[in-house]
Amino acid sequence: MLKTSALNPNVINKLKKYEPVDIIIGIPSYNCAHTINYVVHESASGLSKYFPDLKCLILISDGGSTDGTQEVVKAIKLPEIIKREVFTYSGESGKGTAIRAIFESVKLLNAKAMAMVDSDLRSIEPQWIKLLIEPVLKNNDLITPLYMRHRYDGTITNFICYPFTSGVYGKYVRQPIGGDFGLSNNLVHKLLESPLWNLKSIAKFGIDIFITHTAIAGGFEIKQAMLGVKLHEAKDPGKHLSPMFNNVVGTMFNCMMRYEDFWRKIKGSNSIPIIEENLKSANPDPIKIDVELLITNFEKGLEKYHKILKSILSPDSYNSIYKNRSKYSLLSPDIWPKVSYEIAAAFKKMNDKNSRETLLDVFRALWSGRVADYASKSTELTEVAAEEMITKDSQLFEKSKKYLLEIF
């Protein structure tokens, strides 16, 4: 349960002048003056085109940008029927707190539906808003995005969040941390009531997986919206994803503990209905990843954490990784589910934050080896074939769930 608000009294008073509101588009922002203009403009166009008879508000929940982001938002010319408000949220700095402020705004103004979209999008178009909002107005609770992405984009999703969501919770949600979601008023209220907000990781990058897994465990209606290509500021997994990895995976493991009674009863996995419309055709931006750096991160991690790994992994898992200490074996899809589930079980048994944070560092090193193995095998594949490989590998987590139930 939240003890403090991410909205200060001045912001609350500003927002109250807009009530009642039907739809809120929430955009978390921080130093994104070079991209947010387009995101706000396209969002407003979507609202005015597809929901002209509803009262709509665009909220920019900012983390105290110093590059003029707030000034850019205030200067954007919008259709007269679309209102906007930009404010600095209160509390722990991070995307999760920015989203929490938007959730609190939805509750305050009793909005029927909301969508959250990232501030660095270069491929958003007005139809995205329709696809994310319209199903919510028709009694759905969570609309997750379905993108066409480059094979090396979304490596935390592809090798952890996607397989865990399908294997553990029994739902094939392809982009459980996609960032661009549609949510119902009921789901927002449920999320705000969660005691998991006490986790600092949710205030950061853990917010998306928290939303998805809470919705699944709460029995909310979920659909996927085909949004076409996602063009954004992608990051090399070997260089820039350390904080995000720990936030996302730490939150995911805490959700597993919180919702254990739910997912233990789930057998098999089910697909989620997909909503499709004709969108602009485009190709995802090619993304280069430094495979050698990933391998280096993996091997250094195995050297640094070999005692920890020996204490938490089964002998079979440990030996499959350390077959030859002079040349480590990259993590293949065959052993990845078992190793991942053993890490999750070890996380549950640890009581102190420092030990858990170290374990996340250990897991990140192993993940580097898994990504490197995939990258080395997918260089000549088409995007379709690469996606088929990811899906096939993810299905191994479902087949290994019996083992998770034994050790967790």
C-alpha positions in Angstrom: 0.0 0.0 0.0 1.4 3.4 -0.9 2.3 5.6 2.1 3.2 8.7 0.1 1.9 10.2 -3.1 3.9 10.8 -6.2 1.7 13.9 -6.7 2.4 17.0 -4.6 -0.6 19.1 -3.5 0.1 21.8 -6.1 -0.1 19.2 -8.9 -3.2 17.7 -7.4 -4.9 21.1 -7.4 -3.9 21.7 -11.1 -5.3 18.3 -12.1 -8.6 18.7 -10.4 -9.6 21.5 -12.8 -9.8 18.9 -15.6 -12.3 16.5 -13.9 -14.1 14.6 -15.1 -11.8 12.9 -17.6 -12.5 9.9 -19.9 -9.0 9.1 -21.2 -5.5 9.9 -20.0 -2.3 9.4 -22.0 0.6 9.3 -19.6 4.2 9.9 -20.8 7.1 9.5 -18.3 9.9 11.8 -19.3 13.4 12.8 -18.4 15.7 14.9 -20.6 14.0 13.9 -23.8 13.4 17.3 -25.4 14.7 15.9 -28.8 12.0 13.2 -29.0 9.0 14.1 -26.8 7.5 16.6 -29.3 6.7 13.9 -31.8 5.3 11.5 -29.1 2.9 14.2 -27.7 1.9 15.3 -31.2 1.0 11.8 -32.4 -0.8 11.0 -29.2 -2.9 14.1 -29.4 -3.7 13.3 -33.1 -4.8 9.9 -32.1 -7.1 11.2 -29.3 -8.7 13.9 -31.5 -9.2 11.5 -34.5 -10.5 8.4 -32.7 -12.1 9.8 -29.5 -13.4 13.3 -30.4 -16.4 13.0 -28.2 -14.5 12.0 -25.0 -12.7 14.3 -22.6 -9.0 13.6 -23.1 -5.9 14.7 -21.1 -2.2 14.1 -21.9 0.0 14.0 -18.8 3.8 14.3 -18.9 5.2 13.0 -15.7 8.7 14.5 -15.6 11.7 13.6 -13.5 13.1 17.2 -13.3 14.5 17.4 -16.8 17.3 20.0 -17.4 17.3 20.0 -21.2 14.0 21.9 -21.7 11.7 18.9 -22.0 8.9 20.6 -20.0 9.2 23.8 -22.0 9.0 21.8 -25.3 5.8 20.1 -24.1 4.2 23.4 -23.1 5.0 24.9 -26.5 3.5 22.1 -28.6 0.4 23.2 -30.5 -2.4 20.7 -29.9 -6.0 20.3 -31.1 -8.2 22.5 -29.0 -10.2 19.6 -27.6 -7.0 17.9 -26.2 -5.7 19.2 -22.9 -2.2 18.7 -21.6 -0.4 19.0 -18.3 3.3 18.7 -17.5 4.5 18.3 -14.0 7.4 17.1 -11.9 6.5 14.0 -9.9 7.5 13.5 -6.3 9.5 10.7 -4.6 12.1 8.3 -5.8 13.6 9.2 -9.2 12.7 6.8 -12.0 10.3 5.6 -14.6 8.2 3.7 -12.1 7.6 6.7 -9.9 6.6 8.7 -13.0 4.1 6.1 -13.9 2.8 5.9 -10.4 2.1 9.6 -10.5 0.0 9.0 -13.7 -1.8 6.1 -12.0 -2.7 8.4 -9.1 -3.9 11.0 -11.6 -6.2 8.3 -13.2 -7.6 7.5 -9.8 -8.0 11.2 -8.9 -9.8 12.1 -12.1 -11.7 8.7 -12.3 -10.6 8.3 -15.9 -12.1 5.3 -17.7 -9.0 4.3 -19.6 -5.3 5.3 -19.9 -2.4 4.5 -22.1 1.3 4.9 -21.2 3.8 5.5 -24.0 7.5 6.0 -23.9 9.0 9.4 -24.6 11.7 8.2 -27.0 9.4 6.6 -29.6 10.1 7.5 -33.3 7.4 5.1 -34.7 4.3 6.0 -32.7 1.4 7.0 -34.9 -2.2 8.0 -34.1 -3.5 4.4 -34.5 -1.4 3.3 -31.6 -3.7 5.4 -29.3 -6.8 3.7 -30.8 -5.3 0.3 -30.4 -4.3 0.8 -26.8 -7.4 2.7 -25.6 -10.4 1.3 -27.6 -10.2 -2.3 -26.2 -10.0 -0.9 -22.7 -13.2 1.0 -23.3 -14.7 -2.3 -24.4 -14.1 -4.0 -21.0 -10.5 -5.2 -21.4 -8.0 -4.3 -18.6 -4.5 -4.5 -20.0 -3.4 -4.1 -23.6 0.2 -5.0 -24.2 2.2 -4.0 -27.3 3.2 -6.4 -30.0 6.0 -5.0 -32.1 8.2 -5.9 -35.0 11.7 -5.5 -33.5 15.2 -6.2 -34.6 16.5 -9.6 -33.5 19.0 -7.9 -31.1 16.4 -5.4 -29.6 14.8 -6.4 -26.3 17.2 -9.0 -25.1 15.9 -8.8 -21.5 12.5 -9.5 -22.9 13.5 -12.2 -25.3 15.5 -14.3 -22.9 14.0 -13.6 -19.5 10.7 -11.8 -19.3 9.0 -13.5 -22.2 10.0 -17.0 -21.3 9.2 -16.5 -17.6 5.8 -15.0 -18.3 4.8 -17.9 -20.6 6.5 -20.6 -18.6 5.6 -19.5 -15.0 2.3 -17.7 -15.5 1.0 -19.6 -18.6 0.5 -16.6 -20.8 2.3 -15.9 -24.1 2.6 -12.2 -23.7 5.3 -11.4 -26.2 6.2 -7.9 -24.8 5.6 -8.0 -21.1 7.9 -5.0 -20.6 7.1 -3.2 -23.8 6.5 0.1 -22.1 3.5 1.1 -24.2 0.3 -0.2 -22.5 -3.4 0.5 -22.3 -4.9 0.0 -18.8 -8.4 0.1 -17.3 -9.4 2.1 -14.2 -9.9 -1.1 -12.3 -6.4 -2.4 -13.1 -4.9 1.0 -12.1 -6.7 0.8 -8.7 -5.4 -2.8 -8.2 -1.8 -1.7 -9.0 -1.9 1.2 -6.6 -3.0 -1.1 -3.8 0.0 -3.4 -4.2 2.5 -3.6 -1.3 5.2 -4.3 -3.9 5.6 -0.5 -4.4 7.9 -0.7 -1.4 10.5 -2.2 -3.8 12.9 0.4 -5.1 13.2 -1.6 -8.4 9.5 -0.8 -9.2 10.3 3.0 -8.9 12.9 2.4 -11.6 12.6 0.0 -14.6 10.7 -2.8 -12.8 7.4 -1.0 -13.4 6.4 -2.8 -16.7 6.9 -6.4 -15.5 5.1 -5.5 -12.3 2.1 -4.2 -14.3 2.0 -7.3 -16.6 2.4 -10.0 -13.9 0.0 -8.3 -11.5 -2.6 -8.2 -14.2 -2.2 -11.8 -15.0 -2.2 -12.9 -11.4 -5.3 -10.8 -10.8 -7.3 -12.4 -13.5 -7.6 -9.2 -15.6 -8.6 -9.3 -19.2 -5.5 -9.0 -21.4 -5.0 -8.5 -25.1 -2.1 -7.7 -27.4 -2.1 -4.8 -29.9 -0.1 -5.1 -33.0 1.7 -1.8 -33.2 4.1 -2.5 -36.1 7.7 -1.5 -35.9 9.1 -0.1 -32.7 11.8 2.6 -33.4 13.4 3.9 -30.3 16.7 4.5 -28.6 17.8 0.9 -28.3 20.8 -0.1 -26.2 23.6 -2.6 -26.6 23.0 -5.3 -23.9 26.7 -5.7 -23.2 27.2 -2.0 -22.3 24.1 -0.2 -21.1 21.6 -2.6 -19.5 23.0 -3.3 -16.1 20.6 -1.2 -13.9 17.6 -2.1 -16.1 18.4 -5.8 -15.9 18.6 -5.8 -12.1 15.4 -3.6 -11.7 13.4 -5.7 -14.1 14.5 -9.2 -12.9 14.5 -8.2 -9.2 10.9 -7.1 -9.6 10.0 -10.2 -11.6 11.4 -12.5 -8.9 9.5 -10.5 -6.2 6.3 -10.9 -8.2 6.9 -14.6 -8.4 7.0 -14.8 -4.6 4.0 -12.6 -4.2 1.9 -14.5 -6.8 3.2 -18.0 -6.1 -0.2 -19.3 -5.0 -1.6 -18.2 -8.4 1.0 -19.6 -10.8 1.5 -22.9 -9.0 -2.0 -23.8 -10.1 -1.4 -22.9 -13.8 -0.8 -25.8 -16.2 0.4 -25.2 -19.7 0.4 -21.9 -21.5 -2.2 -20.0 -23.5 -1.9 -17.4 -26.3 -3.3 -13.9 -25.8 -5.7 -12.5 -28.4 -4.1 -10.1 -30.9 -5.8 -6.9 -32.1 -4.6 -5.9 -35.6 -5.1 -3.0 -38.0 -3.2 -1.7 -41.0 -0.3 0.4 -40.0 2.5 2.1 -41.8 5.0 -0.3 -43.2 8.6 0.0 -42.0 11.6 -2.0 -41.1 13.2 -2.1 -37.7 16.5 -0.3 -37.3 19.4 -2.6 -37.4 21.1 -3.0 -34.0 24.7 -4.0 -33.5 25.7 -5.8 -30.4 29.2 -6.5 -29.2 29.3 -10.3 -28.9 32.9 -10.3 -27.8 32.0 -8.0 -24.9 29.1 -10.2 -24.0 31.4 -13.2 -23.9 33.9 -11.3 -21.8 31.2 -10.3 -19.3 30.0 -13.9 -19.2 33.5 -15.4 -18.6 34.5 -12.7 -16.0 31.2 -13.4 -14.2 31.8 -17.1 -14.1 35.3 -16.5 -12.7 34.1 -14.0 -10.1 31.0 -15.8 -9.0 32.0 -19.5 -9.3 31.6 -20.1 -5.5 28.2 -18.6 -5.5 27.1 -20.6 -8.6 28.4 -23.8 -7.1 26.3 -23.2 -4.0 23.0 -22.4 -5.7 23.0 -24.4 -9.0 22.4 -28.1 -9.2 25.5 -30.2 -10.0 24.2 -30.8 -13.5 23.7 -27.1 -14.2 27.0 -26.1 -12.7 28.9 -28.8 -14.6 27.2 -27.9 -17.9 28.5 -24.3 -17.6 32.0 -25.2 -16.3 32.7 -28.0 -18.6 36.2 -26.7 -19.3 37.5 -23.9 -17.1 39.9 -22.8 -19.7 37.1 -22.2 -22.2 33.6 -21.7 -20.9 30.6 -23.1 -22.7 28.1 -20.4 -23.7 24.6 -21.0 -22.3 22.5 -22.9 -24.8 18.6 -22.8 -24.8 18.6 -26.4 -23.5 20.1 -25.6 -20.1 18.8 -22.0 -19.8 15.4 -22.7 -18.3 16.8 -24.9 -15.6 19.6 -22.5 -14.7 17.1 -19.6 -14.7 14.7 -21.3 -12.4 17.5 -22.3 -10.0 18.5 -18.6 -9.8 14.9 -17.7 -9.1 14.6 -20.3 -6.3 17.9 -19.0 -4.8 16.6 -15.5 -4.8 13.5 -16.6 -2.8 15.7 -18.2 -0.1 17.8 -15.1 0.4 16.6 -12.6 3.0 18.9 -9.6 2.7 18.9 -7.1 -0.1 22.7 -7.2 -0.7 22.7 -10.9 -1.3 19.8 -10.6 -3.7 21.5 -7.8 -5.5 24.7 -9.8 -5.9 22.6 -12.7 -7.2 21.1 -10.5 -9.9 24.6 -9.5 -10.9 25.4 -13.3 -11.2 22.3 -13.8 -13.3 23.2 -10.9 -15.5 26.5 -12.5 -16.3 24.8 -15.8 -17.2 22.3 -13.9 -19.3 25.3 -12.4 -21.2 26.3 -15.9 -22.1 22.8 -16.8 -23.3 22.5 -13.7 -25.5 26.0 -14.3 -26.9 25.0 -17.9 -27.8 21.9 -16.7 -29.5 23.7 -13.9 -31.4 26.4 -16.3 -32.7 23.7 -18.6 -34.1 21.3 -16.0 -35.6 23.6 -13.8 -37.7 22.4 -15.3 -41.0 18.8 -15.7 -40.1 15.9 -13.6 -41.4 14.0 -11.6 -38.8 11.1 -14.1 -39.0 13.4 -17.1 -38.5 15.1 -15.4 -35.5 11.7 -14.7 -34.0 10.8 -18.4 -34.4 14.0 -19.3 -32.6 13.1 -17.1 -29.7 9.6 -18.5 -29.5 10.9 -22.1 -29.6 13.4 -21.4 -26.9 10.8 -19.7 -24.7 8.6 -22.8 -24.9 11.3 -24.8 -23.1 10.5 -22.8 -19.9 7.0 -24.2 -20.0 8.3 -27.7 -20.4 10.6 -27.1 -17.4 7.9 -25.7 -15.0 7.6 -29.0 -13.2 11.2 -28.6 -12.1 10.5 -25.1 -10.9 7.6 -26.3 -8.8 9.9 -28.8 -7.1 12.7 -26.3 -6.2 10.9 -23.0 -5.6 
